[in-house]
Amino acid sequence: MIGRIGDFARFIFVHTRGRALLALIFLLLGGLTEGMSILLLIPLLQLAGQGGGGMTMADLPLVGSLFAPGVHLALLPLLACFLGFVTVQAVFTRFRTVQMAQMMQACVDDIRLRLFGAIGAARWRLIAKSRPSDIQQALSGDIERIRAATFNLLLLAQAILMMAVYATLAAVISWKMTLFALAVGGAVLVALYPVRRRAAHFGQVLTASLREQQQMVSDFLGGMKLAKAYNAEAGYVARLGAMLGDVRREMVHYARAAANGALVFQVAGAAAAVGFIYVAVAMLHLPLPRIAVLLFLFVRIGPRFTTIQDAIQQLLSNLPAFDSARAMTAGFEGDRESAEGLAFAALPPLRREIRFDRVSFRYPDGDDDILREASFVIPAGEITAITGPSGSGKSTMADMIMGLAEPRTGQVLIDGRRLDAASLRSWRERVAYVPQEVFLLNDSIAANLALAAPDASEAAMWDALEAGGAAGFVRLLPEGLATIVADRGIRLSGGERQRIALARALLRKPDLLLLDEATSALDPENERLIVKSLERLRGVMTIVTIAHRAQMTMLADQLITIEPGPDRDGVIAFRPPQRATSPAGRPASRGE
């Protein structure tokens, strides 16, 4: 347990760039000034017992030996010193509070941004096989639990440091009584180890349960229409109820253990107070002012033990979220795309062709090839349609064309140059993609267009809308480009959303326009409008469309048909490119 907390503390100190150390310095200074003000209570109480007439400086605790015998101190200067120490301590406390708030927020932001950036920089194959709900939970729920863990770590550090300050001050008055108090508190902390172990177990259960809850809720919301159609809502509710019940039972066990710990601390504290008074008065015969100040200090030391116990419990219950987020970040960072491809000049514009040269592909956890030794050419400036049955590898081929998926064997060539890790990102700068499921931000049409080209002017946006066949209906909207399309673009029809997506792709002015079943969900009229827009782009850019409907395949200059291999399951054979206008075409030899 101590090792896990130490590991987390090192991570926080490294990622707060010195703020944690500065906060602890202010905390220490505040504790020392508070301690001096507490020590001044001894001469103040002595003066009060003498009627306020004055006392020698040598009678001051801790610093009395610094003054010559016979130097007197009156009540008013002593009160002024007390007020000064309290004021300085309040100033230090303010700075400490501000520094801790800045440190905690900076650390949490750094963890969130690092995870977010790692996801964005990772290879598509890792992102594709990760559960979106797990990523959402890591970026939201886990990060908030890390925030709570950071707060409790600061609370723990503060409690330990202040207890050390109070114990040092108490030892100046009576080291024997200080050892007595620390021994009692330490013994209770050791006795409550099972409570801390229960907290760690609860944190692990909570982390796993929150991920499963996020997945179940995501499935429910994503499939709400299907759930309603099958009257399956009650089943989802029952599953969520079972998950919550498991967490609730574990939480009750943890709460019971924590309450037992609090009970032990309370009883032990009362017993220690009784024993303290008896030993101080009956055995050590300490003066009343010193007993009063010692009691004041011990009243502050005692709750610090409780704070340490509570902070460790909360830390251990939240640390599994930190472990999970850090493991996910490391996983994505370990499978990054090469940053070398950020140099756009690394890959010249597409001029001649995209060539698949004996390309085979298999998913990392798969047993069979989705594509095997596929060889074909996509000529630049033409429209190529790729067809085949569901699951035949069409979308996988699109991913490889974009550089999202990498061949197991063989190579993809852009004008004779191999598409490798160093050129992936520069190649994607020249590619525009229109998927079957259109993604639109809950924002204006202009903002959705700018997703592809952030620096595009309004005139360029209208040109892209014209080219995509969307300018007409956008002009009829009351706010034009400023129209908010709402969540997932629900204020627009399916055809309008698809034409906005096409315009967004064209705004990028790509070398290659890739459409992945982009019209499969549209009615014939909206599909005809998309086809008409693509007709106007023939010869302007290279277009690859993955489709199975006649309007899209008849549009193509060439047709590539993917069909399962006849002699082995899971193997894909290719028919060579053929003109869509020519129904004939020689069948492919295997692996051609």
N, C-alpha and C positions, 0 to 999 in steps of 0.2 A: 504493500500500500504506500509506504513512504517513498519507494522508488518511483511509482507512478506519479505521485504528487510532485516529486522533485523533477521528473522529466517534463511535466506540464509547466512547472515554475521556470525552468530553463528556457523553454519555448517562449513563454510570455516575456521574459526579460530580454531575449534576443530580438523579438519582434516589436517591442515597444520603443526601441531606439533610445534608451536612456531615461525614458519617462518614469519607468518603474523605480529606478534608483533615485531619481529626483523626488518622487513621491515618498519613498522611505526616508530620505534625508529630512524632508519637512516633517514627517511623522516623528522621527527621532528628536528633532529640535523642539517640536511641540510637546513631546513627552517630557523632555528635560526641563523645559520652562514650567510645565505643569507640576513636575516634581519639586522644583524649587519653591513654587508657591505653596505646595503642601507642607514642605519643611518649615516654611515661615509660620505655619500655624502653631508650632511649638513655642517660639518666643511670644507670639501674640497671646496664646493662652496663659503663658507665664506672666506677661504684663497685665493681663486681665485679672489674674489672681492677686497681683500686687497693687492693683488700683491704677495701673497705667503710668507709674512713675518713671520707668526706664529700666534698662538692663545693660550689662556689658556685652560688647561684641563677641568676646570669647565664648559666651554662652550659646552663640548661634550654632546649630548643627551643621556638619559637613565643612563649613568655611570658617568656623570660629578660630581655628588655629592660625589663620592668616593674619589676624589682628593682634595688636599689642595689648597686654593686660591693662585694664582700666579704661579702655575706650567704651563710652556708653552710647546706647541707641534708644531714642525716644519712640513713643507710640506712633506719632504721625509719620516720621520717615519710614518706619516699619510697614505701616499701612500703605504708604505710597509704593514701596517696593513690591508688596503683595499685589497691588493693583497693576503695577507695571508688568510683572511676570504673567498675570492672567491675560492682559491685553496682548502681549507678544505671543502667548500660547494660542490665543484666538486667531491672530493673523496667520501663524504657521498652519493652524488647522484649516483655515480657508484655502491657503495655497495647496495644501495636501489634498483637499477635497477636489479642487479643480484639476490638479495633476492626475489624480486617480481616475476621474471621469474621462479626461482626454486619453489617458493611457488605455483604459478599458475599451473605449470606442475605437481607437486606432488599431488595437490588437484584433478585435472582432472583425472590423472592416478588412484588415489585412488577410485574415483567414478566409473570409468570404470571397474576396477578390482573387486570392490565389487559387482557390478551388474553381471559381467561375472561369478564370483564365486558363487553368489546366484543362477544363472540359472543352473550351473553345479551341485549344491548340492540339488536342488529341486527335489521333487518327479516327476516321469514321467507323472503322470496324469495331473499335472499343465502345464508341458512343452508341452504335446501333444495337449492341448486345446488352447494354446497361438498361435497367428498368428506369423509365422516366420518373416514376414515383420515388425511387431511391435517391435520385439526383435532387428532386424537389425537396425531399425531406432533409437531405444534407444541407442544402442552401438556405433552408428556412428553420425548421424545428431544431436540427442539430446545432446550427450556429447560435440560436437563442439559448440553448442549453450551455454552449461554450461561454456565452456572455455571463450566464449565472455562475459557471465554474470560475471564471476570471474574477468575478465579484467576491466569491467565497475565498479564493486564494488571497486576494488583497485583505479580506477580513481576517483570515488566518495570520497573515504576516503582521497585520496591525496588532492583533491580540498578543502574539508572541513578543513583539517588540515592546509593547506597553507593559506587559507583565514583567519583562526584564527590567524596564525602567523602575516600575513600582517595587520590584523585589530588591533592586540595588538601594533605593531610598530607604526601604524598610530595614535592610541590613545595616545601614548607617546607625539606625536607632537601636536595633537588637538583631544580631545575626542568628541567634538561637531561635527566636520566634519566627524569623523569616524561613529558616530551614524547616521548622514545624509546619508552616502553612504550605510550602512548596511540596513537602513530602506527602501531605494529605491529598493535595490536588493531583500530584503525579500518580499516586496509587489509584485514585478513582479513574484517571484516564486509562491506565493499564487495564483496569477491571472492565472497562467499557469497550474493549477491543471487539467482542462479538457484535456489538451494535454497528461498528464501522464496517465489519465484514458483511453484515446484512445490507448496509447501504450500498456497498459495491455490487452485490448480487442484484439488488433492486434496480440499479442503474443499467445493468446488462439486460435484464428482462424488459425494462422500459424502452431501451433503444430498439430491441428486436420488435417489440409490439408496435411501436410508433411507425416503423417501416411497413409492417404488414397492414396496419390501419390505413396508411397513406395509399398503399397499393389497392386495397379494397375500395376505398372511397373513390380513387381515380377510375377504377373499373366501373363502379356504379354510375358515376357522373358521365363517363364516356359512353356507357351503354344504357343510359336512362330510357331511351325510346324502346330498346329491346326488352328491358326489364318491365316496362309498362305493358308492352304487347303480350308478354308471357305471364303477367301478374306475379312477377318474381321479386317484387319489392320487399316482401316480408322475409324472404330468404337472406337478402343483404342485411336487413335490420338485425336478424337473428345472428348472423356471422359477426357483425360489429358488436352486438351485445355480448357475445361470447368472448371476444377479444378484450373488451372493456372489463368484463368480469374477472378475467385472469389477472389483468393489471391491478384491478381494485383489490383482489385478495392479496397480491404481493405487497401493495401499498399499505394495507392494513397491518400485515406482519411487520413491515418496516416501521410504521407509525407506532405500533405497540412496543417494539424494541427501543425506539427513540424516546418514547414516553417513560419507559422503565429507566433509561439512562438519565433523563431529567430528574426523575424521582430520586435516584441514587445521589446525584449531585446536590440536590436540595437538602436531603437528610444529612449527607456527609458535611455539607457546608455549615449546617446548624450545629452539628456535633463538634466540628472544628472550632466554631466560634465560642462554644461553651468551654472547650478545652483550652483555647487561647486565653480567655479571661482568667480561668483558674490558674494556669501556669504563670501568667504575667503578674497577677496580684499576689497569689499565695506562695509562689515559689521564687520568682525573680524579683519581686517587690519593686517593679518599675514605677516611676513617678506618673501621676495621673495625666499630665499633658502628653507624655510620650505614649502612654497606653491609648489615649484618645486618637493621636495621629496614626499609631499603628493600626488601630481598628479601622480608621478611615482608609488607610492603604490596603488593608486586607479585604475590606468591603469592595475595593476596586480590583484586587487580584483575583478573588473568588470567581466573579462572573467571567473573567478572561479564560479560565479553564473551561467553563461552559461554552463560551464562544469558540474556543479551539475545537472542542468536541463537535459542536454543531457545524462549524465550517468544514471540518474534515468529512463529516457525514454527507453534507451537500456536495462537496467536491467529488467524493467517490461515486455518488449517484449520478453525477453529470459527466464525469470523465469518459465513460464509454462513448458519448457523443463526439468528444474530441478525438478519441482513437479512431472512430468510424470515419469522421470527416478527413482526418489526416491520412488514413489508409486510402480513401477514395482519391484524394489529391495526389498522393504518391503514385497510385495506379495510372491515373490519367497523365501525369507528368512523365512517367516511364514509357509511355507510348505516344510521344509527341510527333507531330509532323516536323519535317526539317524546316528551320527558319531561314535556310539559305535561299529558299524559293521566293522570298519576299522581293528579291531583285527582279523586277518585271522584265528587264532586258535579257534575263536568262533564257527565255524562250521566245523566238520571233513570232510574229503574227502567222496564223494559218494561211498557207498559200496553195498547197497541193492536195494533201490527203491526210486522213487519220487511218492508220493501218494496224490491225490486230495480227500479230505474227505468232501463230501456234500458241495461243493463250489458253491456259487452264486455270480454273478458279475453284476453290473449295473453302467453305466457311471453316473458321478455326476449330469448331467443335463438330464438324461434319465428317462423315465417313466416305462420301462419294463426291466426285467433281460435279459442280453445277455446269461448268463449261469445260470442254476438253479439246485442246489443240485447235482452237478456233482461229481461222485465218480468213480475213476479208478486208475490204478497203471501203472507206467512206470518202468519196471525192469532195474536195472543197468547192463551195459555191452551189452545190446541188442539194436536193431534198431527198433524204434516205429514210425509208420507213422500215422498222424492225417489227416483225410479227411473230407470233408463236403462242402456244397454249399457256395457261396460267402455270407458274412454277417452272417455266422452261429456262429462265435465266435472263429475260429481257431487262428487268430492272437492275440486275447485277451488272449486265453489260453497260447500262447507262451509268452506273456508279463508277465503272472502270474508265469510261470515256471522260467522266468529270475528274478522275483521279481520286475518288473517294475510296474505291476498293483497288487493291493491288493484285496482279496475277500471281498465282502460285508458281507457274512456269510460263515461259514466253514473255512477250513484251508488247506494249502499246507504243506506237511510233507517231509522232507529230511531225509531218514533213521530213521523215527519216530520222528524227531525233527521239531517242527513247524518253518516255515519260517516267521519270524517276522521282525519288523523294525530294531531290534538290529543286525540281522544277514544278512540283504539284501546285504550289500556291500561285506562282506566276501564270501557270496555265489556266487556273480557275478565274483569274482576272479577265480572261478572254472568253469565258463561257457564261451563258445565261441559261437558267433552268426554270421550267414551268412544270410543277408536279400535278398529279391528279387532284390531290387535296390542297386547295389554295390556302395559303397562310396569309392573313391580313391582320395588321395591328389594329387595336381599338383606338384609331386615330384618323386623321384626315387622309383623303386620297393622295394629297401631295406627300405626306409623311410616308405612306406606303410605297409610293413610287421612289422616294429618296432612299429607301432601304437598299436599292441596287446601285444608286449613284448619288451619294450624299451631297455632292457639289453641283448637281444638275440645276439649271435655271428653269424658270417657269415656262419659257418658250420651248426648251428641250422636252419638258414634260408633255406639253401639248402635242409636239411632234410625235412623241412616242405613243400617246393616246390615239392619234390619227392612224399611225402605222398599225396599232393593235386593234383598230375598229372600236375604240371605246370613247373617242372624243364626242361623238354625237350625244350619247346619254349623259355624259359628265356635264356637258354644257347645259343640259336641261335641269340639272340639279340646282336647288335654290342657292347653294353656296359654292358650286363648282368644285375646284380643287380643294377648297377648305371643308368640304362635306365630311363629317365624321361617319365612318362606315360601321361603327359599333363592334362589339366583340365578334371576332371571326368573320366580320363583314356581313352580318345578318341583315343589314339595311339594303343590301344589294341582292339581286337574283343570282342564281348560280352562273348563268351566262355572263352577267356583268362582272362578277368576281373573277371569272376566268379571263375575261378580256383585260381587266385591270392587271392581272398577273402577267399576261402576255406583254402589255405595255410596259410594265416594270422591267421585264427581261430585255425588251428592246431599248429601253432607256440606257442600258449598260453598253449599247453598241458593240455587241460581242462578235467574235469571229465565229463562234458556234452557238446556235440556239438548240437546246435539247428539251423536248417535250415528252414527258413520261405519262402516257395515258391521259393527256391533258383534256381530252374531249369526251372521255368515256362516260361521264356522268351528265352530259349535256343532251338536251333534246336536239332533233335534227336541224332546226332553224338556227339555234345558237352554234351548233357545230359548223353549219354552213358559213356563218359569219367568221368564225375562227379560220376556216379553210381559206376563205376569201382574203383574209389578212395575210396568211402565209403565202398565198399565191403572189402577192405583191412583193414579197421578200425574196422570191426565187432569184438567184444570181447575186443578191446583195450580201448574203451571208450563208454559211453552211448550216443546214437544218437537219436534225435527226429527230424523228418522231417515233415513239414506241406506241403502237396502236394495233387494233384488230378490226376497227370499223371501216367500211368501204370508202367513205368520203376521204379519210385520212390516207389510206393506202393508195388510192387512185391518184392522190395529189403527188406522190413521190416520183422522182426521177429513177430511183432504183429501189428494189424491195429485197430485204434480207429476211428469210424465213427460218426460224429456229424450230426444230422438231426433235423429239426424243430419239436417241440412237436405237436401232432395231435389235441389237444383239446384247445390250447390257443396260440394266436399270441405272438411272441417274446419270447417263452419259448423253451429251447433246451433240448431234450432228448438224452441219450447216449446209444449207442449199446456197450456192453462190449468188451474188447479187444479180438481179434480173430487172429489167425495165418493167415498171408497173403497167405500162401500156402494152406490153407483150406477154400474152398469157402463157406462151411457151417458155421453156428454160431448161437447160440441161440439169439433171440432178447432180448434187455434189458428191464427190467421192469423200470417203470418211476422213475428217480432219482437214478438209480443204479450206 
